[in-house]
């Protein structure tokens, strides 16, 4: 039966089931036609009379038999959610037992467009050496996209052979190592993959790629770092397309060559693995990093870092910073233009879909395809640090409508015409005991607010699309690839037959103000930044002050290497630190505890910047704990930016008669000609006034602060270092976090002092963001709200 005849039969059946009077579908509890049909497709209708059950079975069979061989599907997303929808989560051990599942089994022409802002784990390690986009999620989706039919056509493998081949590839591409492998052969053997299960041609190509890792001097350094072999194989496939004579510096300058090599390398590797060419594409080949701006004004760069952040404030903006004007792949545009179905996979709200749609021109290309079915699959769980607080009401739960609003605020042009339907998980199908256990683990579901979604002009489709096997066996909840694929096919059948309706929105979303990337600063490529960090720190002196001696001794080469490696890693893990922040330190000195003489009256932070010899001094025992060392180093690094700003500092008692009624802290700032600091005099003046230092009239260089007896006090230099560390990671300065917590409270107009405190806190954050870290907002068509 051809497709037109199949659609006519389906149409007739739907007309019968929805006939006037009592509709057969009315026996189902679901609200909309889309939900009722999805329930039938997923065989989740319960028990009815034989006559009704027969009608449902008939309809399900008609939808299952609908020919989708020519239907073109494009799915956007990040690693896990996208991978799971396409063909199951290929990082799981269980995937090797059931590799042929998900969308790829129903829609042969399914293609993935992958987010490339990930910078954690093996991907981050690769970016230290190679001028390539993030490869981890590409690798993840590539393995999930392996199709049994392609393995049969390309290599003549039967069902058993195809499964064994997929299992071997799973072992190879997910293998991780932490120390340099001895040889290419040993590396492949260490994966424990049964190499004999791979077709000879596939084995030959993988051997060639692994060998290239050892012989290409540009790739060889990557073997010295903790790595995922699959990421290295993708990198080798790209470098195979490049002239061996081109250095990393030349490749950075030859971005067009790298762009072409990336697409060709992925295509060649795809063909080798049983994946259709261009079935897995990056959203862009331009190097990029993610930035999150929180509602309190703090901006965090790095997807990996933001995913671990616990700022306690909702995300206000998400911005992708590119290393050059971003390039939209023509292959991606072509996929979108031809697509019959466009899907947005579940995943982290701010780190999967939004970065993709910030590639200029991509959101508009999706809008221009007006005939495709467009569906957003909502995530199941709240993401810590992302969706654990709602922007409009931080004290309440996170809802699907919040998800839609967040997309609208952070996608150029908003959400209009990007999707019409939202698939959500029906929480009623999940036992309360399971949800309670997740709650004890500090995990909460994203709640469905059907009426609000409808008011915004979208249709929600609640469906039983979680993996029941996992729920029974492990008590875990994850989208089921096969259930998702069947649900999509059911919606496609309704859309194709003209039965899928979209509600008219009664509430208009505000005009999207995220409209342009013009005049936005370009970010230094990660590998170039890493090289500059190494170069700068190479010239730092490293010394030790021992107990019982005032002499400063040089560290041994082993001690120096150990120390500098940790400092390099700290600076690398905080991309918000501009390299110019390193210019005021000439060395690092560790001081044995018995030799530590610095007064700790105001703090228990055993580090400081000494402007006399321009060295960071750290008590030696602080280096033993890596988290502690990171904190004390960042505090001292922040202090170094003030340089030699203080000509003199002293604390004086204030007496009224014989009674000591307070103290005054007096600070004299150096003249501009003598100043060696990141801050200009006007910046210093702004900062000191934010610290509640009073500038004495007629003596512009002298500032004072009156303190009550026995009152705690944080000197401006120490506060600067603490605030610097807090801005980079609020775990590092609990006292600053405490001071800033007032910003979370509802401000009463009855208490003017509270308003002044909050205003000063916000201005301090703005000062550090704009003047210290040199961070800027993207150009918005309206003012920041």
matplotlib code that plots the C-alpha trace (Angstrom):
import matplotlib.pyplot as plt

x = [0.0, 1.5, 1.8, -1.2, -3.4, -2.1, -3.0, -6.5, -7.1, -5.8, -8.0, -11.1, -10.3, -9.8, -13.0, -14.9, -13.2, -14.0, -17.5, -20.2, -22.1, -20.2, -16.6, -14.9, -11.8, -13.8, -13.3, -9.6, -8.8, -6.3, -7.3, -6.3, -6.5, -2.7, -2.5, -5.1, -3.4, -0.1, -1.6, -2.9, 0.4, 2.3, -0.3, -1.1, -4.9, -5.9, -8.6, -11.8, -14.4, -13.1, -14.9, -13.1, -9.8, -10.0, -10.5, -7.5, -5.4, -6.5, -5.5, -2.1, -1.4, -2.2, 0.2, 2.9, 2.7, 2.8, 5.9, 8.5, 11.3, 11.5, 10.6, 13.5, 14.0, 16.4, 17.0, 18.8, 20.4, 23.4, 25.0, 22.9, 19.4, 20.1, 22.0, 19.2, 16.5, 18.5, 19.5, 19.8, 22.4, 25.6, 27.7, 25.7, 27.0, 23.6, 23.6, 25.9, 23.2, 20.4, 22.2, 19.4, 16.7, 15.1, 14.4, 16.9, 14.9, 11.7, 13.1, 16.1, 16.8, 17.3, 20.1, 21.5, 22.7, 24.9, 25.8, 29.6, 30.0, 30.9, 34.4, 34.5, 36.3, 38.1, 36.7, 38.3, 41.6, 41.6, 41.0, 44.2, 46.1, 43.8, 42.0, 38.9, 35.3, 34.0, 34.1, 32.6, 28.9, 29.6, 31.3, 28.4, 25.8, 27.9, 27.9, 24.2, 23.5, 25.0, 22.3, 22.0, 20.7, 23.8, 26.1, 24.3, 24.5, 28.1, 29.7, 27.1, 26.6, 23.6, 21.6, 24.0, 27.1, 25.8, 25.1, 28.5, 30.1, 28.2, 29.3, 33.0, 32.6, 30.9, 33.9, 36.4, 34.7, 33.9, 37.3, 39.1, 42.7, 44.7, 48.3, 50.0, 49.5, 52.6, 51.6, 48.6, 48.2, 48.3, 45.7, 43.2, 43.9, 43.3, 39.7, 38.8, 36.8, 36.6, 38.4, 37.6, 33.9, 34.7, 34.7, 38.2, 37.7, 36.4, 39.2, 41.8, 40.4, 40.3, 43.9, 45.0, 43.3, 44.9, 48.3, 47.9, 47.5, 51.1, 52.8, 51.2, 53.2, 50.1, 48.0, 50.6, 50.5, 46.8, 47.9, 49.6, 46.3, 43.3, 41.3, 38.3, 39.6, 36.4, 37.1, 40.6, 39.4, 37.1, 40.0, 42.2, 39.6, 39.6, 43.4, 43.5, 41.9, 44.5, 48.0, 50.4, 52.7, 50.2, 50.9, 48.3, 49.0, 48.5, 45.3, 43.9, 44.6, 43.2, 39.8, 38.2, 40.5, 39.6, 36.0, 36.2, 38.3, 35.8, 32.9, 34.9, 36.4, 33.0, 31.6, 34.4, 34.1, 30.3, 30.6, 33.1, 30.8, 27.6, 26.2, 24.9, 27.0, 25.9, 23.7, 25.8, 26.8, 28.0, 25.8, 28.9, 32.6, 33.5, 35.2, 32.9, 32.3, 29.1, 28.5, 25.7, 24.6, 22.7, 20.0, 22.3, 24.7, 27.4, 28.6, 30.1, 32.0, 32.4, 29.6, 31.3, 31.8, 28.2, 26.8, 28.5, 27.6, 25.3, 24.7, 21.2, 19.9, 18.0, 19.8, 19.0, 20.8, 22.8, 25.4, 27.7, 31.1, 32.8, 36.5, 35.5, 32.3, 30.3, 29.7, 26.5, 27.2, 25.5, 25.0, 22.9, 20.8, 20.1, 19.0, 16.6, 15.2, 14.4, 13.1, 9.6, 10.1, 12.2, 12.8, 14.5, 15.8, 15.6, 18.6, 20.0, 18.0, 20.8, 23.5, 22.0, 19.3, 19.9, 23.6, 22.7, 20.1, 22.4, 24.4, 23.2, 20.7, 19.9, 16.7, 15.5, 16.1, 13.9, 11.2, 11.3, 10.4, 6.6, 5.5, 7.5, 6.2, 8.1, 8.3, 10.1, 10.8, 10.8, 13.5, 12.3, 14.4, 15.3, 19.0, 20.9, 22.3, 20.1, 16.4, 16.3, 15.0, 12.5, 13.4, 10.0, 9.5, 12.7, 10.9, 8.6, 8.9, 10.1, 7.4, 7.4, 6.1, 9.3, 11.2, 9.5, 10.0, 13.7, 14.0, 12.2, 14.6, 17.7, 17.1, 17.4, 13.8, 12.3, 10.4, 7.9, 7.5, 10.4, 8.0, 4.3, 4.0, 5.8, 6.1, 6.2, 6.4, 3.1, 4.1, 0.9, 2.5, 5.4, 5.0, 5.1, 7.8, 10.1, 9.5, 10.0, 13.4, 14.5, 13.4, 15.7, 18.5, 17.6, 16.1, 12.8, 10.8, 9.9, 6.2, 3.6, 1.3, -0.9, -3.2, -0.3, 1.4, -1.8, -2.2, 1.2, 0.1, 1.6, 0.1, 1.4, 1.4, 1.7, 2.8, 4.3, 7.7, 10.0, 11.8, 9.7, 12.4, 14.8, 12.1, 11.4, 15.0, 16.9, 14.2, 15.6, 13.6, 14.9, 13.3, 12.7, 14.2, 11.6, 8.6, 9.8, 10.2, 6.7, 5.2, 6.9, 5.6, 2.1, 2.3, 3.8, 0.8, -1.6, 0.3, 0.7, -3.0, -3.9, -5.3, -2.8, -4.0, -2.2, -4.1, -4.3, -2.3, -4.1, -1.0, 1.6, 5.2, 7.2, 9.1, 12.3, 15.2, 18.0, 18.5, 22.2, 25.8, 27.3, 30.0, 30.4, 34.0, 35.6, 37.0, 40.6, 40.6, 41.1, 44.3, 45.9, 44.8, 46.3, 49.6, 49.7, 49.1, 52.0, 54.3, 53.5, 53.8, 57.1, 58.8, 57.4, 59.9, 58.9, 60.4, 60.1, 60.6, 61.5, 61.0, 63.9, 65.3, 64.5, 66.3, 64.3, 65.3, 64.4, 62.1, 63.4, 62.4, 59.9, 58.4, 58.2, 56.6, 54.0, 53.1, 52.9, 50.8, 48.2, 48.3, 48.0, 45.0, 43.3, 43.6, 42.5, 39.4, 38.4, 38.1, 36.8, 40.3, 41.8, 45.4, 46.3, 45.5, 48.7, 50.9, 51.3, 52.8, 56.5, 56.5, 54.8, 56.3, 55.2, 55.9, 56.2, 53.6, 56.2, 57.6, 54.3, 54.4, 51.5, 48.9, 45.5, 43.5, 41.0, 40.9, 42.0, 43.0, 46.6, 47.7, 48.3, 50.0, 53.1, 53.5, 57.2, 58.5, 55.3, 54.9, 52.0, 52.7, 50.8, 51.2, 52.6, 50.0, 47.3, 48.7, 48.0, 44.2, 43.5, 40.2, 41.8, 44.8, 42.5, 40.7, 43.7, 45.5, 42.5, 42.2, 45.9, 45.6, 42.7, 44.7, 47.6, 45.4, 45.5, 49.2, 51.0, 47.9, 48.3, 51.0, 50.1, 47.5, 47.0, 44.3, 43.9, 41.8, 39.2, 38.7, 36.1, 37.7, 39.1, 36.7, 37.7, 34.6, 35.9, 38.6, 39.4, 41.0, 43.1, 44.3, 46.5, 46.5, 49.5, 49.6, 48.9, 52.6, 53.6, 50.7, 51.4, 47.9, 45.2, 43.0, 43.2, 42.8, 39.2, 38.6, 40.2, 38.1, 34.9, 36.0, 37.0, 33.7, 31.8, 33.8, 32.3, 35.6, 35.2, 37.4, 38.6, 37.7, 40.7, 42.9, 41.9, 44.4, 43.3, 40.3, 38.9, 36.4, 35.1, 34.6, 32.8, 34.8, 35.0, 33.3, 34.7, 36.3, 37.5, 40.2, 39.7, 42.7, 41.4, 37.8, 39.0, 40.7, 37.7, 35.2, 37.4, 37.4, 33.7, 32.8, 34.7, 33.1, 30.9, 32.0, 35.4, 34.3, 31.5, 31.6, 31.0, 28.2, 26.7, 26.9, 25.4, 22.5, 20.5, 19.9, 17.7, 15.3, 12.3, 13.4, 11.1, 10.7, 10.1, 13.8, 16.0, 19.2, 18.3, 17.7, 21.2, 22.9, 21.4, 22.2, 25.8, 26.1, 24.7, 27.0, 30.0, 29.1, 28.7, 32.1, 33.8, 32.0, 32.6, 35.9, 37.8, 36.7, 35.9, 32.7, 30.0, 26.4, 25.5, 23.7, 20.0, 17.2, 15.8, 17.3, 18.3, 15.5]
y = [0.0, 3.4, 6.4, 8.3, 5.3, 4.7, 8.3, 8.0, 4.9, 6.6, 9.6, 7.5, 5.7, 9.0, 10.4, 7.3, 7.4, 11.2, 11.1, 13.4, 12.3, 9.9, 9.4, 6.1, 8.1, 9.7, 6.5, 7.5, 9.8, 11.9, 15.4, 16.1, 14.0, 14.1, 12.6, 10.0, 8.8, 8.8, 6.6, 4.2, 4.1, 3.3, 0.6, 2.5, 2.5, 0.0, -2.6, -2.1, -4.2, -6.4, -4.1, -0.9, -2.6, -3.9, -0.4, 0.9, -2.0, -1.3, 2.4, 1.5, -0.9, 1.7, 4.2, 1.5, 0.6, 4.2, 4.3, 6.7, 5.5, 8.9, 11.1, 13.4, 14.1, 16.6, 16.5, 19.3, 18.8, 18.0, 14.7, 12.4, 13.6, 13.7, 10.4, 8.7, 9.8, 8.9, 5.4, 5.0, 6.4, 5.0, 5.7, 3.2, -0.4, -1.8, 0.0, -2.7, -5.3, -3.3, -0.9, -0.7, 1.3, 4.8, 7.2, 5.7, 2.4, 4.2, 7.1, 6.0, 9.6, 11.0, 13.5, 15.2, 18.7, 18.7, 21.5, 22.1, 24.3, 21.4, 22.0, 19.4, 16.1, 14.6, 17.4, 20.1, 18.2, 18.0, 21.7, 22.4, 21.1, 21.2, 24.1, 22.0, 22.4, 20.2, 16.6, 14.7, 15.1, 14.5, 11.2, 10.3, 10.8, 9.2, 5.9, 6.0, 6.6, 3.3, 1.5, -2.2, -1.8, 0.3, -2.4, -5.0, -3.0, -1.8, -4.9, -7.7, -8.3, -10.3, -9.3, -11.1, -9.8, -6.2, -6.4, -7.8, -5.1, -2.3, -3.8, -3.7, -0.1, 0.8, -0.6, 1.3, 4.6, 4.7, 3.6, 6.0, 6.1, 8.3, 7.5, 7.5, 4.2, 2.3, 1.9, 2.0, -1.8, -1.7, 1.1, -0.9, -4.1, -2.2, -1.4, -5.1, -4.8, -8.0, -6.6, -9.7, -8.7, -5.6, -5.9, -5.8, -2.4, -0.8, -2.3, -1.0, 2.5, 2.5, 1.1, 3.9, 6.6, 5.2, 5.0, 8.7, 9.7, 8.4, 9.6, 13.1, 15.5, 17.7, 14.9, 13.1, 15.5, 14.6, 11.1, 12.5, 13.6, 11.7, 11.0, 9.2, 7.2, 7.9, 11.7, 11.1, 9.0, 11.8, 14.3, 11.9, 11.6, 15.4, 15.7, 13.0, 15.6, 18.3, 18.9, 17.4, 20.4, 22.8, 23.7, 24.6, 28.3, 28.0, 26.0, 28.7, 31.2, 28.8, 28.3, 27.5, 24.5, 23.3, 23.8, 21.7, 19.0, 18.8, 18.0, 15.7, 13.9, 13.3, 12.1, 9.6, 8.3, 8.1, 6.0, 3.7, 3.1, 2.4, 6.0, 7.9, 10.9, 14.2, 12.3, 13.8, 17.4, 20.2, 23.2, 25.3, 24.6, 28.0, 27.6, 28.8, 28.9, 29.3, 32.1, 32.3, 35.6, 35.1, 37.5, 38.9, 40.1, 37.5, 36.0, 32.6, 31.3, 27.5, 25.0, 22.6, 25.2, 26.5, 23.0, 22.7, 26.2, 26.7, 30.4, 30.2, 32.7, 32.0, 32.3, 35.6, 35.3, 32.6, 33.8, 31.9, 33.6, 32.7, 32.9, 34.5, 35.6, 32.3, 30.3, 28.4, 25.2, 25.0, 21.3, 22.1, 24.7, 22.1, 19.5, 22.0, 23.2, 19.6, 18.4, 16.9, 16.7, 19.0, 17.9, 19.5, 16.7, 16.8, 18.0, 20.7, 23.8, 26.3, 24.0, 22.0, 23.8, 27.5, 27.5, 25.8, 28.4, 31.3, 30.4, 33.3, 32.3, 28.8, 29.8, 31.7, 28.7, 26.6, 29.2, 29.4, 25.7, 26.1, 22.6, 20.5, 19.1, 20.8, 19.3, 20.2, 17.2, 18.6, 17.4, 15.2, 16.6, 20.0, 20.8, 22.0, 25.4, 25.9, 25.2, 24.8, 28.3, 30.1, 33.5, 35.1, 33.5, 31.9, 30.4, 28.1, 25.0, 25.0, 24.4, 23.6, 27.1, 28.4, 26.3, 27.9, 31.4, 30.7, 29.7, 32.8, 35.1, 33.5, 32.6, 35.3, 36.1, 34.1, 30.8, 31.9, 29.1, 27.0, 24.4, 23.9, 20.8, 19.9, 16.3, 15.9, 13.0, 12.0, 12.0, 10.1, 7.0, 7.1, 5.6, 8.1, 6.1, 6.6, 10.4, 10.5, 8.6, 11.1, 14.0, 12.6, 12.7, 16.4, 15.8, 17.2, 16.8, 19.7, 20.2, 20.4, 23.4, 22.4, 25.5, 27.9, 26.1, 26.3, 30.0, 30.7, 29.0, 25.6, 22.1, 19.8, 16.1, 14.2, 10.6, 7.5, 7.9, 6.7, 3.4, 1.0, -1.6, 0.8, 1.9, -1.7, -2.9, 0.1, 2.6, 5.2, 7.3, 8.2, 8.7, 5.4, 5.7, 3.4, 5.0, 8.4, 7.2, 5.7, 8.9, 11.0, 8.7, 9.1, 12.8, 12.7, 10.6, 13.1, 16.1, 14.4, 13.6, 17.1, 16.3, 18.0, 21.3, 24.1, 26.2, 29.9, 31.7, 34.1, 35.4, 37.1, 36.6, 39.8, 40.9, 38.9, 41.2, 38.9, 40.0, 40.5, 39.4, 42.5, 44.4, 41.5, 40.6, 37.5, 34.9, 33.7, 30.0, 27.6, 26.0, 29.5, 30.6, 27.4, 28.1, 31.6, 30.5, 28.0, 30.7, 33.2, 30.9, 29.4, 32.6, 32.7, 32.1, 29.4, 29.6, 28.2, 29.8, 27.2, 27.3, 28.6, 30.5, 33.8, 32.7, 32.1, 29.0, 27.9, 24.9, 21.7, 21.0, 18.4, 20.8, 23.6, 21.3, 20.1, 23.7, 25.2, 22.4, 23.1, 26.9, 26.3, 24.0, 26.6, 29.4, 27.0, 26.0, 29.6, 31.0, 34.3, 35.1, 37.5, 36.7, 40.3, 39.4, 37.4, 40.4, 41.6, 38.4, 37.6, 34.4, 32.2, 31.5, 28.7, 29.4, 26.6, 27.0, 27.6, 30.5, 32.1, 35.6, 37.4, 38.8, 37.0, 39.5, 40.0, 36.6, 33.0, 32.9, 31.9, 33.7, 37.2, 39.2, 41.0, 44.2, 44.6, 41.6, 41.0, 37.5, 35.5, 34.1, 30.9, 29.0, 25.6, 23.4, 25.1, 23.4, 19.9, 20.2, 21.1, 22.9, 24.9, 25.7, 26.9, 29.2, 30.8, 31.2, 33.0, 35.3, 36.3, 36.6, 39.0, 41.1, 41.3, 43.3, 46.2, 46.0, 48.7, 50.9, 51.5, 54.0, 53.5, 51.7, 52.1, 51.6, 54.3, 54.3, 57.0, 58.2, 60.3, 61.3, 58.2, 55.9, 54.1, 54.6, 53.2, 52.9, 54.5, 52.7, 55.2, 54.4, 56.5, 55.7, 56.2, 59.0, 57.9, 58.2, 55.7, 53.3, 49.8, 48.3, 46.9, 49.8, 53.4, 56.0, 56.6, 52.8, 52.7, 55.6, 53.8, 50.5, 52.1, 54.0, 50.7, 49.4, 52.2, 54.1, 57.8, 60.1, 63.0, 66.3, 68.1, 65.0, 62.8, 60.1, 59.6, 57.4, 56.5, 54.1, 54.4, 51.0, 50.4, 48.7, 45.0, 45.2, 42.9, 44.6, 43.4, 45.7, 46.8, 44.7, 41.5, 42.2, 42.7, 39.2, 37.5, 39.1, 38.1, 34.5, 34.6, 36.0, 33.1, 30.5, 31.4, 28.3, 30.0, 32.9, 32.0, 35.4, 37.1, 34.7, 35.6, 39.3, 38.9, 36.7, 39.9, 40.3, 37.2, 38.8, 40.9, 44.5, 46.6, 50.2, 50.9, 50.4, 52.7, 51.3, 47.9, 49.4, 51.1, 47.9, 45.9, 48.7, 48.7, 44.9, 45.0, 47.9, 45.9, 42.9, 45.2, 46.8, 43.4, 42.1, 45.1, 46.6, 43.7, 40.7, 42.8, 41.0, 42.5, 41.7, 40.9, 43.6, 43.5, 45.2, 46.3, 47.2, 44.5, 43.7]
z = [0.0, -1.0, 1.2, -0.2, 0.2, 3.7, 4.6, 3.1, 5.2, 8.3, 7.6, 7.3, 10.5, 12.4, 11.0, 12.3, 15.7, 16.1, 14.6, 16.0, 19.1, 21.4, 20.1, 20.7, 21.8, 24.6, 26.6, 27.0, 29.9, 28.0, 27.1, 23.5, 20.3, 20.1, 23.6, 22.9, 19.7, 21.4, 24.2, 21.6, 19.7, 23.0, 23.9, 27.1, 26.8, 29.5, 29.1, 27.1, 25.4, 22.5, 20.0, 21.2, 21.7, 18.1, 16.9, 18.8, 17.6, 14.0, 14.3, 15.9, 13.1, 10.5, 12.1, 12.6, 8.9, 7.7, 5.4, 6.9, 4.6, 2.9, 5.9, 6.8, 10.5, 12.1, 15.8, 17.7, 21.1, 23.3, 24.2, 26.4, 25.5, 21.8, 21.8, 23.7, 21.3, 18.2, 19.2, 22.9, 25.3, 23.9, 27.0, 29.0, 29.4, 28.5, 25.1, 23.6, 24.3, 22.5, 20.1, 17.5, 19.0, 18.9, 16.0, 13.6, 13.5, 12.4, 10.4, 8.3, 7.3, 10.7, 11.2, 14.4, 14.8, 17.9, 20.4, 20.5, 23.7, 26.0, 27.6, 30.4, 30.8, 27.8, 25.5, 27.7, 27.7, 23.9, 23.6, 25.4, 22.4, 19.3, 17.6, 17.3, 18.4, 21.3, 20.1, 23.1, 22.2, 18.5, 19.5, 21.8, 19.1, 16.4, 18.1, 18.9, 15.2, 14.0, 12.0, 11.5, 7.9, 7.0, 8.5, 6.4, 3.2, 3.7, 5.2, 4.7, 8.4, 9.6, 12.7, 15.1, 13.3, 13.4, 17.1, 17.8, 15.7, 17.5, 20.9, 19.8, 18.6, 21.9, 23.8, 21.6, 21.5, 25.3, 26.5, 28.7, 29.9, 32.3, 31.4, 28.1, 26.2, 25.1, 21.4, 19.0, 19.3, 23.0, 23.1, 21.1, 23.1, 26.3, 25.2, 25.7, 22.4, 20.3, 17.3, 15.2, 15.3, 13.2, 9.4, 8.0, 6.2, 9.5, 11.5, 9.0, 9.3, 13.1, 13.2, 10.9, 13.1, 16.3, 14.6, 13.5, 17.2, 17.8, 14.6, 14.0, 16.2, 16.5, 18.0, 20.0, 23.0, 23.6, 24.7, 27.7, 29.2, 30.5, 27.4, 25.9, 22.9, 20.9, 21.1, 19.9, 17.0, 15.9, 16.2, 14.1, 11.4, 11.1, 11.1, 8.4, 6.1, 6.9, 5.5, 8.0, 7.6, 9.1, 12.7, 15.4, 14.9, 11.1, 11.6, 13.8, 11.0, 8.4, 9.9, 6.5, 6.1, 9.6, 8.9, 5.7, 7.4, 10.3, 8.0, 5.7, 8.7, 10.3, 7.0, 6.5, 10.0, 9.7, 6.6, 8.2, 11.3, 9.5, 9.8, 6.9, 5.8, 7.3, 9.8, 12.6, 12.2, 14.5, 14.7, 13.8, 13.3, 14.9, 18.3, 21.1, 24.8, 26.8, 29.2, 31.8, 33.3, 36.6, 37.8, 40.5, 37.7, 38.0, 34.6, 34.4, 31.4, 30.6, 30.2, 32.5, 35.2, 34.9, 35.2, 38.6, 39.8, 42.7, 42.5, 44.0, 41.5, 38.3, 34.9, 33.3, 30.0, 28.1, 25.6, 23.3, 22.8, 19.5, 18.6, 15.3, 13.6, 13.7, 10.6, 9.9, 8.1, 4.7, 5.3, 8.4, 6.6, 3.9, 6.4, 8.0, 4.7, 3.6, 7.0, 7.4, 11.2, 13.4, 17.0, 20.0, 22.2, 26.0, 27.9, 30.0, 29.3, 28.9, 27.5, 24.7, 22.6, 23.3, 22.2, 18.9, 18.1, 18.9, 15.8, 13.6, 10.9, 12.3, 14.2, 11.2, 8.9, 11.2, 11.2, 7.4, 7.1, 7.6, 6.6, 9.1, 12.3, 15.1, 18.5, 21.8, 24.1, 27.7, 30.1, 33.0, 35.8, 37.1, 36.4, 39.4, 38.8, 35.8, 36.3, 40.1, 40.4, 38.1, 36.9, 37.7, 41.1, 42.5, 45.5, 43.5, 41.3, 37.7, 35.1, 31.4, 30.7, 32.5, 30.0, 27.1, 28.5, 29.0, 25.4, 24.3, 26.2, 25.0, 21.3, 18.7, 17.6, 20.4, 20.2, 17.5, 14.9, 16.3, 17.7, 18.1, 20.4, 23.7, 24.7, 28.5, 30.8, 32.5, 36.2, 37.1, 35.6, 38.0, 41.5, 44.3, 46.1, 43.2, 43.1, 46.8, 46.5, 43.9, 46.2, 48.9, 46.4, 45.8, 42.4, 41.4, 38.2, 35.9, 36.4, 33.7, 33.6, 30.7, 30.7, 30.8, 27.9, 25.9, 26.8, 25.3, 22.1, 22.4, 22.7, 25.4, 24.9, 28.1, 27.4, 29.0, 27.3, 30.1, 30.1, 32.2, 32.3, 34.0, 36.4, 37.4, 37.6, 38.9, 40.0, 37.6, 35.2, 31.7, 28.3, 26.5, 22.9, 21.4, 23.2, 22.1, 18.5, 18.5, 20.0, 17.3, 14.6, 16.0, 16.0, 12.5, 11.3, 12.7, 11.2, 7.8, 7.7, 8.7, 12.2, 14.4, 15.8, 17.6, 20.1, 19.6, 22.3, 24.5, 26.2, 24.1, 25.1, 25.3, 22.2, 22.0, 22.8, 21.9, 18.4, 17.5, 18.0, 16.5, 18.4, 20.8, 21.8, 20.3, 22.7, 22.4, 21.2, 24.2, 22.8, 22.3, 25.8, 27.3, 25.4, 26.7, 30.3, 30.0, 28.5, 31.2, 34.2, 32.8, 33.9, 37.4, 40.2, 42.8, 46.2, 49.7, 53.1, 55.7, 59.4, 61.5, 58.6, 56.9, 53.8, 50.6, 48.8, 45.3, 44.9, 43.5, 39.9, 41.0, 43.6, 41.0, 38.4, 40.9, 42.0, 38.5, 37.1, 39.8, 39.1, 35.3, 35.9, 38.2, 35.6, 32.8, 34.7, 35.1, 31.6, 33.0, 34.3, 31.6, 30.9, 31.8, 35.4, 35.6, 34.8, 38.4, 39.9, 39.5, 41.6, 44.1, 47.6, 49.9, 53.5, 56.1, 58.8, 61.6, 59.5, 58.7, 60.4, 58.7, 61.2, 60.8, 62.8, 60.0, 58.3, 58.4, 54.7, 54.7, 51.5, 50.3, 47.6, 48.6, 46.5, 47.6, 45.7, 43.6, 44.8, 46.0, 49.5, 50.6, 53.8, 52.7, 54.3, 52.2, 49.1, 50.4, 49.8, 46.1, 46.8, 49.6, 47.4, 44.6, 47.0, 48.6, 45.3, 43.7, 46.7, 46.4, 42.6, 43.1, 45.6, 43.1, 40.7, 43.2, 43.0, 45.1, 45.4, 49.1, 50.1, 53.8, 55.9, 59.6, 62.3, 64.9, 68.1, 68.7, 72.2, 73.9, 77.1, 78.6, 76.7, 73.5, 71.3, 68.1, 65.5, 62.2, 59.3, 57.3, 53.8, 51.6, 47.9, 45.7, 43.1, 39.5, 38.5, 41.2, 40.7, 39.5, 39.4, 37.0, 38.2, 37.2, 39.9, 39.0, 39.2, 42.7, 43.8, 42.7, 44.4, 47.7, 47.9, 47.3, 50.3, 52.3, 52.5, 52.9, 50.8, 52.9, 51.1, 49.7, 50.1, 47.2, 48.1, 51.7, 52.6, 56.1, 57.6, 61.2, 63.0, 66.3, 69.1, 68.7, 65.3, 62.5, 59.5, 56.1, 54.8, 51.1, 49.8, 51.5, 50.4, 46.8, 46.9, 48.6, 46.2, 43.2, 44.3, 45.1, 41.7, 40.1, 42.3, 45.3, 47.2, 47.8, 50.0, 52.4, 54.1, 50.8, 50.0, 53.3, 52.6, 49.1, 50.4, 51.2, 47.5, 47.5, 49.9, 49.1, 49.8, 51.9, 51.0, 54.7, 55.4, 53.3, 54.6, 53.2, 49.8, 50.0, 51.0, 48.1, 45.7, 46.9, 46.5, 43.0, 42.0, 43.4, 41.2, 38.2, 38.9, 39.0, 36.0, 33.8, 35.1, 36.5, 34.3, 31.3, 30.6, 28.4, 27.5, 24.0, 22.1, 22.9, 21.1, 24.4, 27.8, 30.2, 32.5]

ax = plt.figure().add_subplot(projection="3d")
ax.plot(x, y, z, "-o")
ax.set_aspect("equal")
plt.show()
